[in-house]
């Protein structure tokens, strides 16, 4: 059943689906906008977690951020914001200590604490423990005037615009099913806590990126009687390219350049600069793992084993252990490892927002490869009959580049989305065609 626009219900200018760092940054931008002289923008956000949380399963207490603290929730958009990481440090009484630390990259747990501190300042616009179950169109004649967002608690919020920031989904290789002994690295700390008091003998870690290296290091440290076998197709862990010139791929201007480029150029840019973020490891961690491997060779007790140029071809939970068959890519030789757990550090995939949109999904335009068409302001290109905007925070790497799901450009991105929501006017288009924004 579809709703009609004449019903008397409260209407929000923005309803946000999810409340991770991206939509938190948008909530802050809205709060700062509404504190000024401009016409207020009303908003509410729905988050299925019971409280704010960002990759809690990987909040290793020794791990540091891979982006500068200046790329926080606000500074790149508004350097004077009271929501900055520096203001958080001041409130926590650690500003001088952080300065003396002479480090651009805070601990990951510290940055998470900063997120929680910021989220608490705008908690009046978010409902935690509330999952979005569907989105229904609200018609005004033949046009979709609003969106009704149905929540798991039975509530319904009516919105002029949607901003979808549901984050990433853990990726497991095809045919792999997660279970008690086979899990994604996103569950690391929860699983480690459950293993305390047991005496595991062997772990297998699959992957060659930062998370895989962190998992191998943590398991090797926390379980000194266990063997840790790192399995990856590369010859060794590759360092992340964080040089000054390569990092320009994360600049706000790079989004404009990427968006305006043709598909062949976009493909080349992603291949050229993938090592800034994907399947790459901080050089300090690489050096630390090498030190451990070498030290164990000297001592004759090799617990950290690197099975390079290899892949797992069969992983079976036997009920009491996991049998992992690892194949050498060069010789074809197979080794069977009996392990207490196999951990896949195999990355994440963006969620397809159209699964929530119901009958609105087919009214979103797609390119020749079936990917959503997204305008420069992060709004899905839709049929002209949809008055409001459906904005994406994430899932736009194919249109906007590598910063799609990263913190590097979050502050700038939410400013652009907010400006679009405030200023955009729909240009009428013939029926059946797609609307574009007037700039």
MOBELLIN-V442421 format. One record per pair of residues at least 12 apart in sequence whose ideal C-beta (glycine too) atoms are under 10 Angstrom apart, sorted by the first residue. I is the first residue (numbers start at 0). GAP is how many residues later the second one is. D is the distance in whole Angstrom. If there is no record, write none. Layout:
BEGIN
I;GAP;D
I;GAP;D
END
This chain:
BEGIN
0;135;8
1;134;6
1;135;6
1;136;7
1;137;6
1;142;9
1;146;9
1;356;10
1;357;8
2;133;6
2;134;8
2;135;4
2;136;7
2;142;10
2;143;8
2;144;10
2;145;5
2;153;9
2;155;8
3;134;7
3;135;6
3;136;8
3;137;10
3;141;9
3;142;10
4;133;5
4;134;6
4;135;4
4;136;8
4;138;9
4;139;9
4;140;4
4;141;6
4;153;9
4;382;10
5;132;10
5;133;10
5;134;8
5;139;10
6;131;8
6;139;10
6;141;9
6;151;8
8;129;9
8;137;9
8;139;8
8;147;8
8;148;9
8;149;5
9;32;8
9;34;9
9;147;8
9;148;7
10;31;8
10;127;9
10;134;9
10;135;6
10;136;10
10;146;9
10;147;5
10;148;7
10;149;6
11;29;9
11;30;5
11;31;6
11;32;5
11;33;10
11;113;10
11;134;9
11;135;10
11;137;9
11;145;6
11;146;7
11;147;5
11;148;7
11;149;8
11;150;10
12;17;9
12;26;9
12;27;8
12;28;5
12;29;5
12;30;6
12;31;10
12;146;7
12;147;5
12;148;6
12;375;9
12;408;7
12;409;9
13;12;8
13;13;9
13;16;7
13;27;6
13;28;7
13;29;4
13;30;8
13;31;8
13;111;9
13;145;6
13;146;7
13;147;5
13;148;8
13;149;6
13;374;10
13;375;9
13;377;9
13;403;9
13;404;9
13;407;6
14;27;10
14;28;7
14;29;6
14;30;7
14;31;7
14;117;9
14;120;9
14;131;10
14;132;7
14;133;9
14;134;5
14;136;10
14;142;5
14;143;8
14;144;4
14;145;9
14;146;8
14;147;6
14;148;8
14;149;10
14;373;10
15;14;9
15;27;7
15;28;7
15;29;4
15;30;7
15;31;9
15;109;8
15;110;8
15;116;10
15;133;9
15;141;10
15;143;9
15;145;9
15;146;8
15;147;5
15;148;8
15;149;6
15;150;10
15;375;9
15;377;9
16;28;8
16;29;6
16;30;9
16;31;10
16;114;9
16;115;5
16;118;8
16;132;7
16;134;10
16;142;10
16;145;6
16;146;7
16;147;5
16;148;7
16;149;6
16;334;10
16;336;8
16;339;7
16;373;10
16;376;9
17;27;7
17;28;8
17;29;6
17;30;8
17;31;9
17;108;10
17;113;10
17;114;8
17;145;9
17;146;7
17;147;4
17;148;4
17;149;6
17;333;9
17;335;10
17;375;8
17;376;9
18;26;5
18;27;7
18;28;4
18;29;9
18;30;8
18;32;10
18;33;7
18;34;10
18;100;7
18;103;9
18;104;10
18;106;9
18;107;5
18;108;9
18;109;8
18;111;10
18;146;7
18;147;10
18;148;10
19;27;8
19;29;9
19;32;8
19;33;8
19;34;6
19;35;9
19;95;9
19;99;10
19;145;6
19;146;8
19;147;5
19;148;9
19;373;8
19;374;9
19;385;10
19;390;10
20;31;9
20;33;6
20;34;10
20;51;9
20;52;7
20;90;9
20;91;10
20;94;6
20;97;9
20;98;9
20;144;8
20;146;9
20;372;9
20;385;10
20;386;6
20;389;6
20;393;10
21;51;9
21;141;9
21;142;10
21;143;4
21;144;10
21;145;8
21;370;10
21;371;4
21;372;7
21;383;8
21;384;10
21;385;9
21;388;6
21;389;10
21;391;7
21;392;7
21;395;9
22;20;9
22;22;6
22;23;10
22;24;8
22;102;10
22;103;8
22;140;6
22;141;9
22;142;4
22;143;9
22;144;9
22;370;6
22;371;10
22;387;10
22;391;8
22;394;10
23;21;8
23;23;9
23;28;7
23;30;9
23;49;6
23;59;9
23;91;7
23;92;10
23;94;6
23;95;5
23;97;10
23;98;7
23;102;8
23;141;9
23;386;9
23;390;9
24;47;9
24;48;4
24;49;7
24;51;10
24;52;8
24;58;9
24;90;10
24;93;8
24;140;9
24;368;9
24;382;9
24;385;5
24;386;6
24;387;10
24;388;8
24;389;5
24;390;9
24;392;10
24;393;10
25;17;8
25;19;8
25;47;9
25;96;10
25;99;10
25;137;6
25;139;7
25;365;9
25;367;7
25;384;9
25;385;10
25;387;9
25;388;4
25;389;9
25;391;6
25;392;7
25;395;10
26;16;7
26;17;9
26;18;6
26;46;9
26;56;10
26;91;9
26;92;8
26;94;9
26;95;4
26;96;9
26;97;10
26;98;5
26;99;7
26;136;10
26;387;9
27;45;6
27;46;6
27;49;9
27;50;9
27;53;7
27;54;9
27;55;5
27;56;10
27;90;6
27;91;9
27;93;8
27;94;6
27;383;9
27;386;8
28;12;9
28;14;10
28;44;9
28;45;8
28;48;7
28;49;8
28;52;9
28;54;9
28;382;8
28;384;10
28;385;5
28;386;6
28;387;10
28;388;8
28;389;5
28;390;9
29;12;9
29;13;5
29;15;10
29;92;8
29;95;7
29;384;9
29;388;7
29;391;9
30;12;9
30;50;10
30;51;10
30;52;8
30;90;8
30;91;6
30;93;9
30;94;8
31;42;8
31;45;9
31;46;7
31;48;10
31;49;7
31;50;9
31;51;8
31;383;10
31;386;9
32;382;9
32;385;6
32;386;9
32;388;10
32;389;8
34;47;10
37;384;7
38;383;8
40;119;10
40;120;9
40;377;7
40;380;7
40;381;6
41;83;9
41;117;9
41;118;9
42;79;10
42;82;6
42;83;9
42;116;9
42;118;9
42;120;8
42;375;10
42;378;9
43;80;9
43;81;6
43;82;7
43;83;7
43;105;9
43;111;10
43;113;6
43;115;8
44;77;9
44;78;10
44;80;6
44;81;4
44;82;7
44;83;9
44;85;9
44;112;10
44;118;8
44;120;8
45;80;8
45;81;5
45;82;9
45;83;9
45;84;5
45;85;7
45;86;5
45;87;10
45;103;7
45;105;6
45;106;9
45;107;9
45;109;9
45;111;7
46;72;9
46;79;6
46;80;7
46;81;5
46;82;8
46;83;7
46;84;8
46;85;9
46;118;10
46;119;10
47;79;10
47;80;8
47;81;7
47;82;7
47;83;4
47;84;8
47;103;10
47;104;8
47;118;9
48;79;6
48;80;7
48;81;10
48;82;9
49;78;6
49;79;5
49;80;10
50;65;8
50;68;8
50;69;10
50;72;9
50;75;10
50;77;6
50;78;8
51;60;9
51;63;6
51;64;5
51;65;10
51;66;9
51;67;4
51;68;8
51;71;8
51;74;8
51;76;8
52;59;8
52;62;9
52;63;8
52;66;10
52;75;10
53;54;9
53;57;8
53;58;6
53;61;6
53;62;9
53;65;10
53;113;9
53;353;10
54;53;8
54;57;8
54;112;9
54;113;9
54;130;10
54;131;7
54;133;10
54;134;10
54;156;9
54;293;10
55;53;10
55;56;8
55;130;9
55;131;10
55;132;10
55;133;7
55;134;8
56;113;9
56;126;9
56;127;9
56;128;7
56;129;5
56;130;5
56;131;5
56;132;5
56;133;6
56;134;8
56;135;9
57;50;8
57;127;7
57;128;6
57;129;9
57;130;6
57;131;7
57;152;10
57;153;7
57;156;7
57;157;8
57;160;9
57;287;9
58;48;9
58;49;6
58;50;5
58;51;10
58;52;9
58;53;6
58;54;10
58;129;9
58;130;6
59;47;9
59;48;7
59;49;8
59;128;8
59;129;7
59;132;10
59;151;10
59;154;6
59;155;9
59;157;8
59;158;6
59;161;10
60;46;7
60;47;8
60;48;6
60;49;10
60;128;9
60;157;10
61;45;8
61;46;9
61;47;9
61;152;9
61;155;8
61;156;8
61;159;9
61;223;10
61;226;10
62;42;10
62;44;7
62;45;5
62;46;8
62;147;9
62;148;10
62;151;6
62;154;9
62;155;9
62;219;9
62;222;9
63;39;8
63;40;10
63;41;5
63;42;7
63;43;6
63;44;6
63;45;10
63;46;9
63;47;9
63;218;8
63;220;9
63;221;10
64;38;10
64;39;9
64;40;5
64;41;5
64;42;8
64;43;6
64;45;8
64;46;5
64;47;10
64;342;8
65;39;7
65;42;9
65;144;7
65;174;7
65;176;8
65;210;9
65;211;8
65;214;9
65;216;7
65;340;9
65;341;9
65;342;9
66;37;9
66;38;7
66;39;10
66;44;9
66;175;10
66;180;9
66;183;8
66;339;7
66;340;5
66;341;6
66;342;10
66;343;10
67;17;10
67;35;10
67;36;4
67;37;7
67;38;9
67;179;9
67;182;10
67;339;10
67;340;9
68;15;9
68;16;5
68;17;8
68;19;10
68;20;9
68;29;8
68;34;9
68;35;6
68;36;7
68;37;5
68;41;9
68;42;7
68;45;9
69;14;9
69;15;8
69;16;9
69;34;7
69;341;10
70;14;9
70;33;10
70;179;8
70;332;10
70;335;9
70;336;6
70;337;5
70;338;8
70;339;8
70;340;7
70;341;10
71;12;6
71;13;4
71;14;8
71;15;10
71;16;8
71;34;9
71;39;8
71;42;7
71;43;9
71;46;9
71;335;8
71;338;9
71;339;7
72;12;8
72;15;10
72;41;8
72;42;7
72;45;6
72;46;10
72;334;8
72;337;7
72;338;6
72;341;8
73;13;9
73;44;8
73;336;9
73;337;5
73;340;9
73;341;9
74;12;10
74;336;6
75;175;10
75;176;7
75;332;8
75;333;7
75;334;8
75;335;4
75;336;5
75;337;9
75;339;9
76;175;9
76;332;10
76;333;9
76;334;4
76;335;6
76;336;9
76;337;7
76;338;4
76;339;9
76;341;9
77;333;8
77;337;8
78;332;10
80;37;10
80;330;9
81;36;10
81;39;8
82;31;9
82;34;9
82;35;5
82;38;7
82;39;9
82;328;10
83;30;9
83;34;9
83;327;10
84;13;9
84;21;7
84;25;9
84;26;7
84;29;5
84;30;10
84;32;9
84;33;9
85;12;8
85;13;10
85;28;10
86;27;9
86;30;9
86;31;9
87;18;10
87;22;9
87;23;9
87;25;8
87;26;5
87;27;9
87;28;10
87;29;5
87;30;7
88;17;9
88;21;9
88;25;8
88;28;10
90;23;10
90;26;7
91;18;9
91;21;8
91;22;9
91;25;8
93;12;10
93;16;8
97;12;9
104;137;10
104;177;9
107;106;10
110;296;9
114;292;10
126;24;7
126;26;8
126;28;8
126;30;9
128;23;8
128;24;8
129;21;5
129;22;6
129;23;5
129;24;10
129;25;7
129;27;10
130;19;10
130;20;7
130;21;4
130;22;9
130;35;10
131;17;6
131;18;7
131;19;6
131;20;8
131;25;9
131;30;9
131;32;9
131;34;8
131;224;6
132;16;9
132;17;5
132;18;7
132;19;6
132;20;10
132;21;10
132;223;8
133;14;9
133;15;8
133;16;5
133;17;9
133;22;10
133;221;10
133;222;7
133;223;8
133;224;6
133;225;10
134;12;5
134;13;7
134;14;6
134;15;7
134;22;10
134;24;9
134;27;7
134;29;9
134;218;9
134;219;10
134;221;5
134;222;5
134;223;6
134;224;9
134;225;6
134;226;9
134;255;9
135;12;4
135;13;8
135;14;7
135;20;8
135;22;10
135;221;9
135;222;6
135;223;8
135;224;8
136;220;9
136;221;8
136;222;7
136;223;6
136;226;9
136;248;9
136;249;8
136;251;10
137;20;6
137;21;9
137;22;10
137;249;10
137;250;9
138;246;9
139;245;10
139;247;8
140;244;9
141;243;6
141;289;8
142;240;10
142;241;9
142;242;5
142;243;8
142;244;6
142;245;10
142;283;10
143;215;10
143;216;7
143;219;8
143;238;9
143;239;8
143;241;6
143;242;5
143;243;6
143;244;7
144;13;9
144;15;8
144;240;10
144;241;9
144;242;6
144;243;8
145;12;5
145;13;6
145;14;6
145;15;9
145;241;8
145;242;7
146;12;5
146;13;8
146;14;8
146;15;6
146;210;9
146;213;8
146;239;9
146;240;10
146;241;6
146;242;10
146;243;8
148;13;7
148;207;9
149;206;10
149;208;10
158;229;7
158;230;10
158;231;10
159;227;8
159;228;5
159;229;8
159;261;8
160;218;9
160;226;9
160;227;5
160;228;5
160;229;7
160;230;7
160;256;9
160;259;9
160;260;5
160;263;9
161;191;9
161;194;9
161;195;9
161;198;9
161;217;10
161;218;9
161;226;7
161;227;7
161;228;5
161;229;7
161;230;9
162;215;9
162;216;10
162;226;8
162;227;8
162;228;5
162;229;8
162;230;6
162;251;9
162;254;6
162;255;9
162;258;8
163;187;8
163;189;4
163;190;10
163;192;7
163;193;9
163;214;10
163;216;9
163;226;7
163;227;7
163;228;6
163;229;7
163;230;8
163;231;8
164;186;10
164;188;9
164;226;9
164;227;8
164;228;4
164;229;6
164;230;10
164;240;10
164;245;10
164;249;9
164;252;10
165;184;9
165;185;5
165;186;10
165;187;7
165;189;10
165;190;8
165;226;10
165;227;9
165;228;7
165;229;9
166;181;8
166;183;8
166;184;7
166;226;9
166;227;7
166;228;10
166;238;8
167;18;9
167;179;8
167;180;4
167;181;6
167;182;6
167;183;7
167;226;7
167;227;9
167;237;6
168;15;10
168;17;9
168;179;6
168;180;5
168;181;7
168;182;5
168;183;9
169;13;9
169;14;4
169;15;8
169;16;5
169;17;8
169;174;8
169;175;10
169;176;8
169;177;8
169;178;6
169;179;8
170;13;8
170;15;10
170;173;8
170;174;10
170;175;5
170;176;5
170;177;6
170;178;5
171;12;6
171;34;10
171;172;6
171;174;6
171;175;10
171;177;10
172;33;8
172;138;9
172;139;8
172;142;9
172;171;7
172;173;6
174;139;9
174;140;9
175;30;9
175;136;9
175;139;6
175;166;9
175;168;7
175;170;9
176;138;9
176;140;8
177;166;8
178;138;6
178;143;9
178;162;10
178;163;10
179;14;9
179;137;7
179;139;10
179;142;10
179;161;8
180;134;9
180;135;10
180;136;5
180;137;9
180;138;9
180;139;9
180;140;7
180;141;5
180;158;8
180;159;7
180;160;5
180;161;7
180;162;10
181;22;10
181;133;6
181;134;9
181;135;6
181;140;6
181;142;9
181;157;10
181;159;7
181;160;5
181;161;8
181;162;7
182;158;7
182;159;8
182;160;6
182;161;7
183;23;10
183;27;9
183;159;8
183;160;5
183;161;8
183;162;7
183;163;9
183;164;9
184;20;8
184;21;9
184;22;7
184;24;9
184;26;5
184;27;7
184;29;8
184;30;5
184;33;10
184;158;6
184;159;7
184;160;4
184;161;8
184;162;9
184;163;10
185;25;8
185;158;10
185;159;9
185;162;8
186;156;9
187;23;8
187;26;8
187;27;6
187;30;7
187;31;8
187;155;7
187;157;9
188;29;8
190;28;10
190;150;7
190;152;8
191;23;10
191;26;7
191;27;8
191;30;6
191;31;9
191;149;10
194;24;9
194;27;8
194;28;7
194;31;9
194;145;8
194;146;8
195;26;8
195;27;9
197;25;9
197;28;10
197;142;8
198;24;8
198;26;6
198;27;8
198;141;9
199;19;8
199;22;10
199;23;6
199;25;8
199;26;5
199;27;9
199;28;10
199;121;10
199;139;8
199;140;4
199;141;7
200;22;9
200;24;7
200;25;6
200;26;7
200;120;9
200;137;8
200;138;8
200;139;6
201;17;10
201;21;10
201;24;6
201;25;5
201;26;8
201;27;7
201;101;9
201;103;9
201;119;9
201;120;9
201;122;9
201;135;7
201;136;7
201;137;4
201;138;6
201;139;9
201;140;10
202;12;8
202;13;8
202;16;5
202;17;9
202;20;7
202;23;6
202;24;7
202;25;5
202;26;7
202;27;9
202;119;9
202;134;10
202;136;6
202;137;6
202;138;5
202;139;8
202;140;6
203;12;10
203;15;10
203;23;9
203;24;8
203;25;5
203;26;8
203;27;6
203;101;10
203;103;9
203;108;7
203;111;8
203;118;7
203;120;5
203;122;8
203;133;6
203;134;10
203;135;5
203;136;9
203;137;8
203;138;5
203;139;7
203;140;9
204;12;10
204;13;10
204;14;7
204;15;9
204;23;6
204;24;7
204;25;5
204;26;7
204;27;9
204;102;10
204;134;10
204;136;9
204;137;8
204;138;5
204;139;8
204;140;6
205;23;9
205;24;8
205;25;5
205;26;7
205;27;10
205;101;10
205;104;10
205;105;8
205;106;6
205;109;9
205;118;9
205;120;9
205;136;7
205;137;7
205;138;5
205;139;7
205;140;6
206;23;8
206;24;8
206;25;6
206;26;10
206;72;8
206;136;8
206;137;7
206;138;3
206;139;5
206;140;8
207;22;8
207;23;9
207;24;4
207;25;7
207;26;5
207;27;10
207;28;8
207;29;6
207;30;7
207;70;10
207;71;5
207;72;9
207;73;8
207;100;9
207;137;8
207;138;10
208;23;9
208;25;10
208;28;8
208;29;9
208;31;9
208;68;9
208;69;7
208;70;5
208;71;6
208;72;7
208;136;6
208;137;9
208;138;7
209;27;9
209;30;7
209;67;9
209;68;9
209;69;9
209;70;7
209;71;5
209;72;7
209;75;7
209;76;10
209;135;8
210;70;9
210;132;9
210;133;10
210;134;4
210;135;9
210;136;8
210;137;9
211;18;7
211;19;9
211;20;7
211;25;8
211;67;9
211;69;8
211;131;8
211;132;9
211;133;4
211;134;8
211;135;10
212;17;8
212;19;10
212;24;6
212;67;10
212;68;5
212;69;8
212;72;5
212;73;7
212;75;9
212;76;6
212;132;8
213;67;8
213;68;9
213;71;7
213;75;10
213;131;8
214;13;9
214;15;9
214;128;5
214;129;9
214;130;5
215;12;5
215;13;9
215;14;5
215;15;10
215;16;10
215;21;9
215;69;9
215;73;7
215;76;9
215;88;7
215;89;10
215;90;9
215;127;9
215;129;9
216;13;10
216;68;7
216;71;7
216;72;6
216;75;8
216;87;9
218;84;10
218;85;9
218;122;9
218;124;8
219;69;8
219;72;7
219;73;10
219;76;9
219;83;6
219;84;5
220;71;9
222;80;9
222;117;9
223;79;8
224;78;8
225;77;7
225;113;9
225;114;7
225;115;10
226;74;10
226;75;8
226;76;5
226;77;8
226;78;6
226;110;9
226;112;9
226;113;10
227;64;10
227;75;6
227;76;5
227;77;7
227;78;10
227;111;10
227;115;10
228;74;10
228;75;8
228;76;5
228;77;8
228;78;6
228;81;10
228;95;8
228;97;8
228;106;9
228;108;6
228;110;7
228;113;9
229;59;8
229;63;10
229;74;7
229;75;7
229;76;5
229;77;7
229;78;8
229;80;10
229;113;10
229;115;9
230;74;9
230;75;8
230;76;5
230;77;8
230;78;10
230;79;5
230;80;7
230;81;6
230;93;8
230;95;6
230;96;10
230;104;10
230;106;9
230;111;9
230;113;10
231;47;9
231;74;8
231;75;8
231;76;6
231;77;8
231;78;7
231;79;8
231;113;9
232;46;9
232;75;8
232;76;6
232;77;7
232;78;6
232;96;6
233;45;7
233;74;6
233;75;7
233;76;10
233;95;10
234;71;10
234;73;5
234;74;6
235;45;10
235;50;8
235;53;10
235;54;9
235;70;7
235;72;6
235;73;9
236;42;9
236;43;8
236;44;5
236;45;10
236;46;9
236;48;8
236;49;5
236;50;10
236;52;7
236;53;9
236;69;8
236;71;9
237;37;7
237;40;10
237;41;7
237;42;6
237;43;7
237;45;10
237;48;8
238;36;8
238;41;6
238;42;6
238;43;7
238;44;4
238;45;10
238;46;9
238;47;6
238;48;9
239;35;7
239;36;6
239;37;7
239;38;9
239;39;9
239;40;4
239;41;6
239;42;6
239;43;7
239;45;10
239;46;9
240;31;10
240;32;7
240;33;9
240;34;5
240;35;5
240;36;9
240;39;7
241;33;10
241;34;7
241;35;10
241;38;9
241;40;8
241;41;9
242;33;9
245;26;9
245;27;6
245;29;8
245;30;6
246;26;9
246;29;7
246;161;9
247;25;9
247;28;10
248;20;7
248;21;9
248;23;8
248;24;4
248;25;10
248;27;6
248;28;9
248;152;7
248;153;6
248;154;8
248;159;9
249;23;9
249;26;7
249;27;9
249;151;9
249;152;7
249;153;6
249;156;7
249;157;9
249;158;4
249;159;7
250;152;9
250;157;8
250;158;8
250;161;9
251;151;9
251;156;9
251;157;6
251;159;9
251;160;5
251;161;8
251;163;10
251;164;9
252;159;10
253;15;9
253;19;9
253;146;9
253;147;6
253;148;8
253;149;8
253;154;10
253;155;9
254;121;8
254;123;10
254;141;9
254;144;9
254;145;5
254;146;6
254;147;10
254;148;7
254;149;9
254;154;6
254;157;8
254;158;8
254;161;9
255;120;8
255;144;9
255;145;10
256;12;9
256;144;8
257;12;9
257;139;9
257;140;10
257;141;8
257;142;6
257;143;4
257;144;8
257;145;9
257;146;10
258;115;9
258;116;9
258;117;5
258;137;9
258;140;6
258;141;6
258;142;7
259;116;9
260;140;9
262;104;9
262;105;9
262;106;9
262;135;9
265;131;9
265;132;7
265;133;8
265;134;10
265;135;8
266;131;10
268;132;7
268;133;8
269;127;8
269;128;9
269;131;8
269;132;7
272;128;9
272;129;6
273;128;8
275;126;7
275;130;10
275;132;10
276;125;6
276;126;9
276;128;10
276;129;7
276;131;9
277;69;8
277;124;8
278;68;8
288;15;7
288;17;8
289;14;10
289;16;9
291;12;5
292;12;8
292;13;7
304;32;9
306;17;10
306;19;6
306;20;10
306;21;8
306;28;7
306;30;9
307;20;9
307;21;9
307;22;10
308;18;10
308;19;6
308;20;5
308;21;5
308;22;9
309;16;5
309;17;6
309;18;5
309;19;6
309;20;9
309;21;10
309;23;9
309;24;10
309;25;8
310;14;10
310;15;7
310;16;6
310;17;9
310;18;6
311;12;5
311;13;7
311;14;6
311;15;8
311;25;9
311;30;7
311;32;9
312;12;5
312;13;7
312;14;5
312;21;7
313;12;9
313;13;9
313;20;9
313;22;9
314;22;10
314;24;9
314;27;5
314;29;9
315;26;10
316;24;10
316;25;9
317;20;8
319;18;9
319;20;9
320;16;10
320;17;5
320;18;6
320;19;6
320;20;9
320;21;10
321;15;8
321;16;7
321;17;5
321;18;7
321;19;6
321;20;5
322;13;6
322;14;8
322;15;6
322;16;8
322;19;9
323;12;7
323;13;5
323;14;8
323;15;6
323;17;10
323;18;5
324;12;8
347;46;10
347;57;8
348;46;9
348;56;10
349;42;9
349;44;5
349;45;4
349;46;8
349;47;7
349;48;10
349;54;8
349;55;6
350;43;8
350;44;7
351;19;10
351;20;8
351;43;7
352;19;8
352;27;8
352;37;7
352;38;10
352;39;6
352;40;10
352;41;9
352;42;7
353;12;9
353;18;7
353;26;9
353;36;9
355;34;10
356;23;9
356;25;10
356;33;7
359;20;10
359;22;8
359;23;9
359;26;7
359;30;8
361;21;9
362;17;9
362;19;6
362;20;5
362;21;10
362;22;8
362;23;6
362;27;10
362;71;9
363;16;5
363;17;7
363;18;5
363;19;8
363;22;9
363;26;7
363;70;9
364;15;7
364;16;4
364;17;7
364;18;8
364;68;10
364;69;5
364;70;10
365;14;10
365;15;9
366;14;10
366;31;8
366;32;9
368;29;8
370;24;9
370;25;9
370;26;10
370;27;5
370;28;8
371;18;10
371;20;7
371;23;7
371;24;8
371;26;8
371;27;8
372;25;10
372;26;8
372;61;8
373;16;10
373;17;9
373;18;6
373;21;8
373;22;5
373;24;8
373;25;4
373;26;7
373;30;10
374;14;9
374;16;9
374;21;10
374;24;8
374;45;9
374;49;10
374;59;10
374;60;9
374;61;7
374;62;6
374;64;10
375;23;8
375;24;8
375;40;8
375;44;9
375;60;10
375;61;8
375;63;8
376;12;8
376;14;7
376;36;10
376;39;6
376;40;7
376;41;10
376;42;8
376;43;4
376;44;9
376;46;9
376;47;7
376;60;6
376;62;8
377;12;10
377;13;5
377;14;5
377;15;7
377;16;10
377;17;10
377;18;6
377;21;9
377;22;7
377;26;9
377;35;7
377;36;9
377;38;7
377;39;5
377;42;8
378;12;5
378;13;8
378;38;8
378;41;6
378;42;9
378;45;8
378;56;9
378;57;9
378;58;7
379;12;6
379;15;10
379;16;9
379;54;10
380;18;10
380;53;5
380;54;7
380;55;7
380;56;10
381;44;10
381;52;6
381;53;6
382;46;8
382;48;8
382;49;7
382;50;7
382;51;6
382;52;7
383;42;7
383;43;8
383;44;6
383;45;4
383;46;7
383;47;7
383;48;8
383;49;6
383;50;7
383;51;4
383;52;9
384;41;10
384;44;9
384;46;7
384;47;9
384;48;10
384;50;8
385;40;8
385;48;9
385;49;7
386;39;6
386;48;9
387;33;9
387;36;10
387;38;9
388;28;9
388;31;7
388;32;7
388;35;7
388;37;9
388;46;9
388;48;8
390;22;10
390;23;10
390;25;10
390;26;5
390;27;10
390;29;7
390;30;8
391;12;8
391;21;10
391;25;9
392;12;8
392;17;8
392;20;7
392;21;8
392;24;8
393;12;9
393;19;10
395;17;9
399;13;8
419;17;7
419;19;9
422;14;9
422;15;9
422;16;9
423;13;5
423;14;7
423;15;8
424;12;8
424;13;5
424;14;10
425;12;8
426;12;10
END
